[in-house]
């Protein structure tokens, strides 16, 4: 099964991307763009991986999102193999989101983490550059294959909402967001690993 999974360079690159970012959900467009797989090979590989329970697949409207299934039988072995890989594929969406301004917190959520029912896909806490935000949203919508929703809070508003146990903020933080930037005072209370860019 392992040989079948790693049978070609583009396939290996795709698997490494999913393994390196297991909390992320990727659309077909984002996987194609980031892994370098051709459209036919990617279609065939995703079908193959889905059959062997390697993937979790979610959907919002028409687009589908693909994510690593951490309960996949060979997951621990594959993670060990990944540690020996020098060029781990980068998460382009995370890199772009990190550049939007002077933020205390930046998180990918919603469709980007396989939770399409969450009300927002991108969360920013801090000062935002409108131009950089536009660039980020452009990439986000290309990768999500549809319109994305985003939320901007001031640090004061975010802290207040967390203290008040606000349902909207609680829903985001309780559903495994990918934290790209986290300069919050109560880092432990978020109990998530800050994303390594």
trRosetta pair geometry for C-beta under 8 A, 3 or more apart (Angstrom, degrees):
i j d omega theta_ij theta_ji phi_ij phi_ji
1 4 5.5 -55 -153 34 33 115
1 5 6.5 35 150 -22 65 104
1 52 6.8 149 -153 -154 114 145
1 74 6.6 -170 105 -34 123 144
2 5 5.6 -53 -151 32 33 113
2 6 6.4 -4 162 11 67 109
2 74 6.2 180 -81 -150 92 157
2 77 7.2 -67 -98 116 132 136
2 78 7.8 -166 -125 -78 97 88
3 6 6.5 -75 -142 55 26 86
3 7 6.4 62 153 -77 62 85
4 7 5.8 -17 -154 -38 28 120
4 48 7.7 -144 154 172 109 129
5 11 7.1 -179 167 150 44 116
5 15 5.9 87 168 -96 102 156
5 49 7.7 80 -124 -99 89 89
5 52 8.0 -115 -78 77 100 158
5 54 7.4 146 -115 -96 119 152
5 74 7.6 -149 -13 80 159 151
5 78 7.7 -66 125 -102 157 125
6 11 6.7 170 -133 106 27 108
6 12 4.9 53 -144 -93 79 97
6 15 6.7 -90 -86 42 74 155
7 11 5.9 14 56 60 71 155
8 11 4.4 89 58 10 84 110
8 12 6.8 -150 92 -9 40 88
8 41 7.6 -89 84 -160 150 134
9 12 5.7 -54 -145 36 29 113
9 13 6.4 32 155 -22 63 106
10 13 5.5 -53 -148 35 33 115
10 14 6.4 37 152 -22 65 103
10 35 6.3 85 -170 145 77 100
10 36 5.8 -127 -121 97 92 85
10 37 4.3 122 171 -98 120 71
10 38 7.1 -23 -151 3 171 70
10 41 5.8 53 98 124 144 148
10 42 7.9 -90 152 -68 123 75
10 45 7.9 -137 115 -43 97 156
11 14 5.7 -53 -152 33 31 113
11 15 6.4 27 152 -15 65 107
11 37 7.3 81 -72 -102 45 119
11 41 7.3 -111 -63 167 83 113
11 45 5.4 -169 -116 -118 91 136
12 15 5.8 -56 -146 39 31 110
12 16 6.1 34 153 -21 65 108
13 16 5.7 -53 -145 36 28 114
13 17 6.5 34 152 -24 61 104
13 35 4.7 137 115 -161 102 79
13 36 5.8 -10 109 43 160 104
13 37 7.1 -173 74 -49 111 86
13 89 6.2 100 -173 -60 80 128
14 17 5.8 -53 -154 30 29 114
14 18 6.7 23 152 -12 63 106
14 31 6.4 44 -136 -173 100 104
14 35 4.1 34 -84 -142 71 152
14 37 5.5 18 -61 -40 122 134
14 42 7.0 166 -99 -119 145 81
14 45 6.0 83 75 131 164 152
15 18 5.9 -56 -150 39 33 108
15 19 6.1 29 154 -16 67 111
15 49 7.8 -175 -93 -102 90 133
15 54 8.0 -54 -122 176 97 142
15 78 7.1 -101 164 -161 115 130
16 19 5.7 -58 -141 43 29 110
16 20 5.8 30 160 -23 67 111
16 82 6.0 149 -134 -121 78 98
16 85 5.9 -150 -132 160 131 176
16 88 6.3 -147 166 -138 112 62
16 89 5.6 123 106 0 101 105
17 20 6.0 -55 -140 36 24 109
17 21 6.6 -24 171 26 60 106
17 26 7.4 16 135 -31 121 163
17 31 7.1 151 97 -133 149 73
17 34 5.7 116 -131 122 149 120
17 35 5.4 -100 -8 -82 147 93
17 89 4.1 -34 -90 70 85 148
18 21 7.0 -83 -142 60 21 76
18 22 7.1 59 159 -98 61 57
18 26 7.4 -110 -92 16 80 128
18 54 7.9 69 119 151 156 104
18 55 7.6 -73 -149 -100 151 85
18 66 7.2 -59 -106 129 122 100
18 67 7.2 148 -149 -165 98 30
18 68 4.4 141 162 -67 94 96
19 22 6.5 0 -153 -66 31 91
19 68 6.1 121 -86 -104 41 146
19 78 5.6 -129 -108 137 140 111
19 79 6.2 -168 -170 -91 113 61
19 82 4.9 -154 123 -73 135 149
20 82 6.3 -171 -71 -170 76 136
20 88 4.8 140 -111 -176 145 111
20 89 6.0 171 36 55 148 79
20 91 7.9 -157 111 -45 108 94
21 24 4.0 -5 145 19 113 127
21 68 7.8 154 87 -6 51 123
21 91 5.2 110 -89 -74 150 121
21 94 7.9 -158 -123 -20 136 138
21 178 7.6 15 -164 -121 100 143
22 67 7.4 79 -175 179 50 86
22 68 4.1 -74 -130 62 77 136
22 70 5.9 74 179 -75 136 100
23 67 7.8 -17 -178 -155 17 120
23 113 5.8 -17 158 -137 85 97
23 176 5.5 -143 -149 162 117 115
23 178 5.3 158 102 -81 119 94
24 67 6.7 -172 97 -119 41 92
24 91 6.3 -167 -72 -122 165 131
24 93 7.9 148 -148 56 131 127
24 94 7.9 -85 -92 -44 137 116
24 108 7.0 19 -114 101 90 146
24 112 6.3 -41 -145 169 78 77
24 113 6.5 -67 -115 -101 36 56
24 178 5.9 24 -78 -64 84 151
25 56 7.7 -77 -105 88 103 98
25 58 6.1 -27 -147 37 153 117
25 65 3.8 47 156 155 115 121
25 66 6.6 148 -161 63 71 25
25 67 4.2 -48 -98 -62 75 110
25 111 6.5 -117 84 163 124 52
25 112 6.1 166 52 179 83 21
25 113 5.8 98 2 -179 100 6
25 114 3.7 144 -61 -56 136 76
26 30 4.4 -131 -162 90 92 120
26 31 4.8 112 130 -59 129 86
26 34 7.3 -91 -144 31 144 138
26 65 6.5 146 64 -158 22 75
26 66 5.5 -36 64 61 80 83
26 67 7.3 142 12 -77 69 58
26 143 7.6 -71 -149 -178 71 104
27 30 4.8 95 50 9 76 100
27 31 7.0 -140 93 -4 39 88
27 63 5.4 -27 -128 -176 119 125
27 64 7.2 126 -135 78 67 48
27 65 5.7 -47 -78 -100 59 71
27 66 7.7 122 -116 13 14 82
27 111 7.9 15 -56 156 102 119
27 143 5.8 152 32 167 115 57
27 144 6.0 142 -31 -138 138 22
27 145 4.8 177 -168 -10 157 113
28 31 5.9 -59 -149 39 28 111
28 32 6.2 29 154 -20 65 108
28 42 6.8 118 -159 135 85 130
28 43 7.9 26 -143 -84 124 71
28 46 7.5 -55 -109 -45 89 165
28 63 7.6 -139 12 -150 94 88
28 64 6.9 58 -34 63 99 89
28 66 7.7 83 -71 -5 56 118
28 145 7.2 39 42 -54 86 146
29 32 5.8 -56 -147 36 28 111
29 33 6.1 25 156 -17 64 112
29 142 6.5 -136 138 155 143 70
29 143 6.0 -159 94 -129 107 38
29 145 5.4 150 4 -68 129 100
30 33 5.7 -57 -143 40 30 112
30 34 5.9 13 164 -7 67 116
30 92 7.7 -161 -153 51 93 111
30 93 6.9 -15 -135 -37 133 122
30 143 4.0 55 -77 -152 110 95
30 144 7.9 35 -38 -57 123 34
31 34 6.2 -64 -136 46 23 99
31 35 5.5 -1 175 0 66 121
31 37 7.0 -16 141 38 90 122
31 42 6.1 139 115 -154 114 128
31 46 7.6 89 113 -75 166 121
31 66 6.5 12 -57 51 142 128
32 35 6.8 -59 -120 45 15 94
32 37 6.0 -96 -122 68 57 84
32 38 8.0 14 -143 -172 98 12
32 39 6.4 13 -121 -88 135 64
32 42 5.4 -63 -89 -51 84 170
33 92 7.2 -75 120 29 117 153
33 143 7.3 -94 38 -102 145 87
34 89 5.9 91 162 177 102 127
34 90 7.6 -136 -149 73 107 60
34 91 7.7 1 -130 -119 148 38
34 92 5.9 -148 -94 -3 105 114
35 42 7.2 134 71 -102 133 110
35 89 6.8 -20 -96 -115 59 159
37 41 4.9 -133 -173 92 96 108
37 42 4.0 122 114 -69 128 92
37 45 6.6 -88 -149 22 153 144
38 41 4.6 80 56 15 86 107
38 42 6.7 -156 85 -11 38 90
39 42 5.8 -58 -143 36 25 111
39 43 6.4 28 159 -21 62 106
40 43 5.8 -54 -149 33 31 112
40 44 6.3 26 157 -15 65 110
41 44 5.8 -59 -147 41 30 110
41 45 5.9 29 156 -20 67 111
42 45 5.7 -56 -140 39 28 110
42 46 6.2 28 160 -19 65 107
43 46 6.2 -59 -149 35 24 107
43 47 6.5 24 153 -19 61 109
44 47 5.8 -58 -153 34 29 113
44 48 6.3 30 150 -20 64 110
45 48 5.5 -56 -148 38 32 115
45 49 6.1 29 155 -18 68 107
46 49 5.7 -53 -141 39 31 109
46 50 6.1 35 156 -23 64 107
46 55 7.1 29 -157 -39 73 164
46 66 6.2 -96 -137 -93 114 155
47 50 5.8 -55 -148 34 26 113
47 51 6.5 31 151 -23 61 106
48 51 5.8 -56 -155 30 28 114
48 52 6.8 5 156 -2 63 108
49 52 6.2 -66 -148 45 31 98
49 54 4.0 -79 -169 62 85 128
49 55 5.0 77 127 -25 105 112
49 66 7.9 66 94 -164 133 131
50 53 7.8 37 180 -73 32 25
50 54 7.2 -78 -64 48 23 82
50 55 5.0 -46 -90 50 64 124
50 57 6.3 12 -119 -36 116 132
52 72 7.8 57 126 -144 88 111
53 69 5.9 -92 160 77 71 164
53 71 7.9 -62 156 93 116 89
53 72 5.8 167 116 -110 86 82
53 73 7.8 73 84 -7 120 89
54 68 7.5 -53 163 -140 73 59
54 69 5.9 171 165 31 22 109
54 72 5.1 49 -120 -116 50 147
55 66 5.2 -40 -153 -157 129 93
55 67 6.6 116 -161 61 73 43
55 68 7.2 -66 -113 -109 52 24
55 69 5.8 95 146 -22 2 103
56 66 7.6 139 70 -159 50 45
56 67 4.5 -30 61 70 98 99
56 68 7.3 5 12 85 95 22
56 69 4.9 133 -40 -82 84 82
56 114 6.0 40 107 -147 119 153
57 64 5.6 -9 -169 -175 104 114
57 65 7.1 150 -156 74 53 48
57 66 5.9 -15 -102 -100 76 65
57 67 7.7 179 -78 24 31 77
58 64 7.2 152 80 -159 37 63
58 65 4.9 -19 64 59 88 103
58 67 7.2 21 2 2 102 119
58 111 7.7 -164 101 -139 121 64
58 114 4.6 139 0 -155 140 75
58 115 7.6 -64 -156 -61 172 21
58 116 5.7 180 150 -14 122 111
59 62 7.6 -64 -169 172 106 14
59 63 6.9 172 -147 94 69 45
59 64 5.0 -34 -94 -104 87 67
59 65 7.1 -180 -82 14 35 78
59 116 7.1 -50 96 -15 28 161
60 63 6.4 -9 61 66 73 90
60 65 7.4 23 6 -12 93 118
60 111 5.4 -89 14 -96 144 112
60 116 3.6 -171 -70 -148 115 140
60 146 7.1 -136 100 53 103 151
61 146 5.9 124 53 -103 139 162
62 145 7.8 -99 87 127 91 122
62 146 7.7 145 49 -65 83 128
63 111 7.7 41 94 -158 124 138
63 144 6.8 129 89 161 166 57
63 145 3.9 143 -94 79 139 127
63 146 5.6 -139 1 -16 131 113
65 111 5.8 180 -61 -175 152 82
65 112 8.0 -137 -146 -100 144 21
65 114 5.8 -165 109 -98 124 66
65 116 7.4 164 14 -58 136 108
67 113 7.9 60 -104 -174 143 38
67 114 4.5 -45 -24 -60 153 137
68 72 7.4 -91 -179 2 76 129
68 75 7.5 111 169 -123 110 109
69 72 4.5 105 88 -43 98 96
69 75 7.4 -119 99 -73 64 125
70 75 5.6 97 -159 -151 45 161
71 75 7.1 115 70 -14 2 146
72 75 4.5 119 67 -51 86 97
72 78 7.9 -1 96 16 124 139
74 77 4.9 -57 -169 48 79 114
74 78 5.4 80 130 -28 92 103
75 78 5.8 -62 -143 39 27 110
75 79 6.3 29 159 -22 65 106
76 79 5.7 -55 -148 34 31 112
76 80 6.6 32 153 -19 64 105
77 80 5.7 -56 -155 35 33 113
77 81 6.5 33 149 -19 66 104
78 81 5.5 -50 -149 35 36 113
78 82 6.3 43 150 -27 65 102
79 82 5.5 -48 -149 29 33 117
79 83 7.0 45 150 -29 61 96
80 83 5.8 -44 -159 17 35 116
80 84 7.7 27 148 -12 59 100
81 84 6.1 -62 -168 32 41 108
81 85 7.2 49 140 -33 68 100
82 85 5.4 -45 -158 14 46 119
82 88 7.0 66 -179 -110 96 109
85 88 5.7 109 102 -75 112 74
90 94 8.0 -132 169 57 79 105
90 95 6.3 26 160 -38 120 132
90 197 7.4 34 -151 -178 103 63
91 94 3.9 43 106 15 117 117
91 95 6.6 159 91 -18 64 84
91 178 8.0 -118 161 164 166 153
91 195 7.5 -71 52 -178 146 129
91 197 7.5 -102 54 -127 95 61
92 95 5.6 -55 -149 35 34 114
92 96 6.3 32 155 -18 67 106
92 139 7.2 -126 133 -178 104 135
92 143 7.7 180 83 -81 108 142
93 96 5.9 -57 -150 37 30 109
93 97 6.2 27 155 -18 65 110
93 108 6.6 75 124 -100 119 142
93 112 6.6 -155 130 -132 153 129
93 139 6.5 180 -111 131 68 113
93 140 6.5 92 -143 -98 106 68
93 143 5.5 -110 -79 61 120 172
94 97 5.8 -57 -144 38 30 110
94 98 6.4 36 156 -28 64 106
94 108 6.4 -78 -90 -27 80 133
94 178 6.6 -85 -97 132 117 130
94 180 4.9 180 -161 -106 89 120
94 195 5.6 -125 -158 146 141 151
94 197 6.1 -159 122 -106 112 86
95 98 5.9 -55 -154 27 28 114
95 99 7.2 22 153 -20 59 108
95 197 5.7 115 -93 -154 76 113
96 99 6.1 -66 -163 29 34 111
96 135 6.8 -136 -164 125 110 94
96 136 5.0 156 143 -116 101 74
96 139 5.0 -36 152 61 176 157
96 140 7.7 -154 96 -49 134 79
97 100 6.3 -25 -166 -19 43 114
97 106 5.3 157 143 168 101 127
97 108 6.5 -176 2 -65 171 92
97 122 6.3 -149 -126 -141 125 117
97 124 7.9 -147 -172 -80 92 98
97 136 5.5 99 -95 -149 53 126
97 140 7.6 75 -74 -72 101 113
97 180 5.5 128 94 23 113 168
98 106 5.9 170 -101 74 51 157
98 180 4.9 -130 -75 152 92 125
98 181 5.8 133 -130 -44 82 106
98 197 6.1 -30 -24 -83 164 146
99 132 5.6 -131 123 -165 87 126
99 135 7.9 -39 91 86 120 127
99 136 7.2 -179 66 -72 87 110
100 103 6.7 45 72 -35 96 129
100 106 7.0 145 33 -112 115 133
100 124 6.0 -71 90 -116 146 141
100 128 5.3 -21 149 -139 106 87
100 129 6.3 -164 177 40 52 82
100 132 4.7 165 -132 120 47 111
100 133 5.2 66 -150 -81 113 66
100 136 5.2 -27 -80 -28 110 151
101 124 7.3 68 44 -173 111 132
101 126 6.1 -177 103 110 107 104
101 127 4.9 -133 159 105 129 65
101 128 4.2 -152 -3 -118 150 32
101 129 4.7 169 -82 -9 94 74
101 132 6.3 164 -49 68 73 136
101 133 7.5 -6 -24 -53 112 94
102 126 5.4 -131 105 162 59 126
102 127 4.6 17 55 55 95 106
103 106 4.9 71 113 -49 155 97
103 124 5.6 -92 -116 -161 134 83
103 125 5.9 101 -165 69 90 55
103 126 3.5 -178 -119 39 47 139
103 127 7.3 -139 -71 46 54 51
103 128 7.4 40 -73 -79 101 72
103 181 5.2 103 93 85 109 149
103 183 7.8 148 117 21 58 113
104 125 4.7 -63 62 108 95 105
104 126 4.7 156 0 -64 74 110
104 155 4.8 77 -2 -99 155 110
104 158 7.3 -175 77 56 128 150
104 181 7.4 151 125 127 16 110
104 182 8.0 22 152 -153 58 32
104 183 4.7 -106 -151 67 61 99
104 184 6.2 88 156 -73 103 63
105 123 6.9 -23 121 120 103 104
105 124 7.5 159 91 -158 66 29
105 125 3.9 29 48 35 95 123
105 126 7.2 156 31 -20 55 104
105 158 6.8 178 35 175 133 164
105 179 7.1 -58 -155 -143 87 98
105 181 6.1 180 -139 95 22 84
105 182 5.7 33 -115 -112 79 57
105 183 7.0 -135 -58 36 61 66
105 184 5.8 24 -66 -48 116 104
106 122 7.9 -17 -167 -171 80 87
106 123 7.1 163 -153 88 36 65
106 124 5.7 5 -110 -110 77 68
106 125 7.5 -140 -63 27 46 72
106 179 7.5 115 77 -163 54 54
106 180 4.4 -47 95 64 105 107
106 181 4.1 58 21 29 99 102
107 122 7.5 160 84 -158 55 44
107 123 4.4 1 54 54 99 109
107 172 6.8 109 98 166 147 118
107 177 4.0 16 -178 159 127 135
107 178 6.4 147 -160 71 68 48
107 179 5.3 -30 -100 -100 91 56
107 180 6.7 -177 -93 9 32 81
108 112 3.9 -88 173 112 110 143
108 113 6.2 141 118 -44 88 96
108 121 7.2 -14 -160 165 65 68
108 122 6.5 -22 -113 -104 54 67
108 177 6.5 158 72 -171 45 80
108 178 4.2 -5 52 54 103 108
108 180 6.7 76 -16 -34 91 110
109 112 6.5 53 50 55 14 100
109 113 5.6 -36 -140 12 37 126
109 115 6.8 -46 177 64 73 119
109 118 5.3 -93 149 115 107 153
109 120 6.2 48 76 94 121 77
109 121 6.1 -165 75 -151 66 27
109 122 7.1 178 32 -77 80 20
109 123 5.9 37 4 -12 125 109
109 172 5.1 -39 -120 -147 166 91
109 175 6.8 84 -153 86 104 108
109 177 4.4 -37 -82 -113 96 100
109 178 7.6 -164 -65 23 50 69
110 113 6.9 96 53 31 27 86
110 115 6.0 -103 -129 83 20 80
110 116 6.3 49 -178 -123 72 35
110 118 4.4 -129 -86 75 64 104
110 119 7.5 -97 -88 71 113 20
110 120 5.8 -129 -42 106 127 32
110 121 3.5 -86 61 -95 139 62
110 122 7.7 -60 27 -24 122 46
110 148 7.3 140 92 -154 145 92
110 149 7.0 148 -80 54 168 93
111 114 7.7 42 -165 -75 34 20
111 115 7.7 -116 -67 63 22 47
111 116 5.1 41 -88 -101 73 78
111 121 5.3 -15 27 -117 88 119
111 144 5.3 83 96 -138 145 110
111 146 7.9 158 -73 57 172 109
111 148 6.9 -116 35 -115 125 97
112 121 5.7 105 -5 -171 102 91
112 122 7.6 63 2 -71 143 72
112 140 7.9 -58 -64 -144 127 96
112 144 7.3 -67 -64 -88 82 103
112 178 6.8 -92 127 21 111 123
113 118 7.9 19 56 18 109 146
113 175 7.0 131 101 132 136 91
113 176 5.7 179 175 102 136 91
113 177 6.2 -122 -38 -120 159 39
113 178 5.9 -177 -83 -19 110 92
115 118 4.7 48 120 -13 110 113
115 175 4.9 93 -126 163 172 131
115 176 7.4 147 -30 57 134 92
118 121 7.6 129 91 -81 103 47
118 171 6.1 166 -129 140 89 107
118 172 6.3 102 -165 -98 129 64
118 175 5.8 -163 -76 77 131 157
119 149 6.7 -72 155 97 59 149
119 168 6.5 -56 48 -138 139 92
119 171 7.2 62 10 96 98 143
120 123 6.0 93 113 -70 133 83
120 149 4.9 -108 -123 109 58 102
120 150 6.2 85 -164 -131 104 19
120 151 4.4 -35 -127 -15 162 111
120 168 8.0 57 -3 -176 117 102
120 172 6.7 -18 57 -91 106 122
121 140 6.9 136 114 -180 129 127
121 144 6.8 3 -166 -94 162 151
121 148 4.2 -86 56 -166 148 104
121 149 5.5 119 6 54 90 63
121 150 6.5 -55 62 -76 79 63
122 136 7.4 133 -155 142 163 121
122 137 7.8 -128 28 -93 157 74
122 140 6.3 -54 -45 -120 136 157
122 148 6.4 62 -8 143 106 127
122 149 7.6 -171 29 100 76 44
122 150 4.0 -19 67 -115 105 96
122 151 7.2 176 91 26 59 62
123 150 7.4 -173 -74 -160 29 67
123 151 5.2 -9 -115 64 70 101
123 153 7.6 -1 -171 6 90 105
123 172 5.9 76 -53 -168 151 154
123 177 7.0 -29 26 -146 129 152
124 128 5.7 60 138 -79 151 120
124 133 7.7 -73 -22 -111 168 108
124 150 6.9 24 0 175 104 110
124 151 7.1 -179 31 92 67 53
124 152 4.8 -16 73 -110 104 75
124 153 7.4 172 92 27 54 63
125 152 7.7 162 -87 -160 32 51
125 153 4.9 -16 -112 70 79 96
125 154 7.5 42 -162 143 70 11
125 155 5.7 90 162 -90 102 58
125 158 4.5 4 -128 -44 128 160
125 184 8.0 33 85 -76 153 99
126 154 7.6 79 -98 -142 19 41
126 155 6.2 39 -85 -51 64 92
128 132 7.3 -145 -177 71 73 101
128 133 5.1 43 170 -60 120 125
128 152 5.7 -68 -18 -128 143 138
129 132 3.9 60 78 17 112 111
129 133 6.4 180 83 -16 54 83
130 133 5.5 -55 -145 35 29 114
130 134 6.5 35 154 -23 64 102
131 134 5.7 -50 -154 30 31 113
131 135 6.8 31 149 -17 63 103
132 135 5.6 -49 -151 35 37 113
132 136 6.3 40 150 -21 66 105
133 136 5.5 -55 -149 37 33 114
133 137 6.2 30 154 -18 67 106
133 150 7.9 171 -166 113 106 161
134 137 5.9 -56 -145 38 29 108
134 138 6.3 36 153 -26 63 105
135 138 5.7 -52 -149 30 29 116
135 139 6.7 23 155 -12 62 105
136 139 6.1 -61 -154 39 30 106
136 140 6.1 32 150 -23 67 111
137 140 5.3 -52 -139 38 34 116
137 141 6.1 30 161 -17 67 106
137 148 6.8 -156 -146 59 77 110
137 150 6.7 -96 -96 -16 104 144
138 141 6.3 -59 -149 37 23 104
138 142 6.5 25 151 -19 60 108
139 142 5.6 -55 -148 36 33 113
139 143 6.1 23 157 -11 68 111
140 143 6.0 -62 -145 44 26 104
140 144 5.8 15 160 -11 66 115
140 148 4.7 -73 138 25 117 155
140 150 7.7 81 93 -63 170 119
141 144 5.8 -52 -127 46 30 104
141 145 8.0 179 171 -12 51 6
141 146 6.9 -104 -152 97 75 23
141 147 6.0 -5 -123 -111 112 36
141 148 5.6 -135 -79 1 70 96
142 145 7.7 15 169 -73 27 44
144 147 7.8 -64 94 79 130 11
144 148 5.0 121 17 -66 163 108
151 168 8.0 163 -122 159 165 124
153 157 4.5 -139 -167 87 96 112
153 158 4.1 117 116 -60 141 92
153 161 7.2 -88 -134 11 151 137
154 157 4.6 91 51 6 81 103
154 158 7.0 -152 85 -6 40 87
155 158 5.7 -58 -146 38 31 112
155 159 6.2 30 158 -18 67 108
156 159 6.0 -57 -148 37 27 109
156 160 6.3 27 154 -20 63 110
157 160 5.7 -56 -147 37 29 113
157 161 6.3 28 156 -19 65 107
158 161 5.9 -57 -148 36 29 109
158 162 6.4 28 154 -19 64 106
158 169 6.9 142 -151 -118 68 139
159 162 5.8 -56 -149 35 31 111
159 163 6.3 30 155 -18 66 107
159 184 8.0 163 -89 -143 88 100
159 185 7.9 37 -113 22 121 114
160 163 5.9 -56 -148 37 29 110
160 164 6.1 17 156 -9 65 113
161 164 5.8 -62 -142 47 28 105
161 166 3.7 -39 -170 7 87 147
161 168 7.1 -50 -174 66 135 98
161 169 4.5 122 130 -15 119 146
162 165 7.5 29 178 -75 33 33
162 166 7.0 -54 -63 23 26 98
162 169 5.7 -105 -77 130 65 147
162 170 7.9 136 -126 -68 57 71
162 173 7.7 63 -116 -22 101 157
162 186 8.0 -180 137 52 148 133
165 170 5.9 30 -172 -63 63 135
166 169 4.5 62 78 21 108 106
166 170 6.2 178 83 -13 50 92
167 170 5.7 -60 -138 42 26 113
167 171 6.0 32 160 -27 64 108
168 171 6.0 -56 -153 30 22 113
168 172 7.0 19 151 -15 58 104
169 172 5.8 -55 -155 34 35 110
169 173 6.2 21 156 -8 69 112
170 173 6.0 -63 -142 46 29 103
170 174 5.7 20 163 -15 68 117
171 174 6.2 -58 -133 41 22 105
171 175 6.3 6 167 -10 58 121
172 175 6.5 -83 -154 40 21 101
172 177 5.7 25 167 -55 82 132
173 177 6.5 -51 -105 5 38 120
173 190 6.3 -107 -151 -134 114 77
176 192 7.4 144 -139 -114 51 122
177 192 6.9 -32 65 -111 75 173
178 195 5.4 55 171 -75 88 131
179 182 4.6 18 169 -50 130 120
179 190 6.8 71 -71 151 153 143
179 192 5.1 125 -3 104 127 128
179 193 7.3 179 51 93 110 38
179 194 5.2 -77 105 -118 111 54
179 195 5.6 -176 84 -15 51 90
180 194 7.7 48 171 -171 10 76
180 195 4.6 -34 -104 48 47 135
180 197 7.0 60 -158 -67 89 105
181 194 7.5 22 -139 -153 16 111
182 187 6.1 105 141 -124 117 93
182 190 6.5 -133 -149 61 138 164
182 192 7.5 172 -72 77 159 100
182 194 4.7 -133 29 -99 116 106
184 187 5.7 149 75 -76 84 58
184 189 8.0 -92 120 55 130 99
184 190 6.4 106 57 -32 142 130
186 189 4.0 3 147 15 114 122
186 190 7.1 130 109 -21 78 80
187 190 6.0 -57 -165 27 39 109
188 191 6.4 30 175 -72 49 69
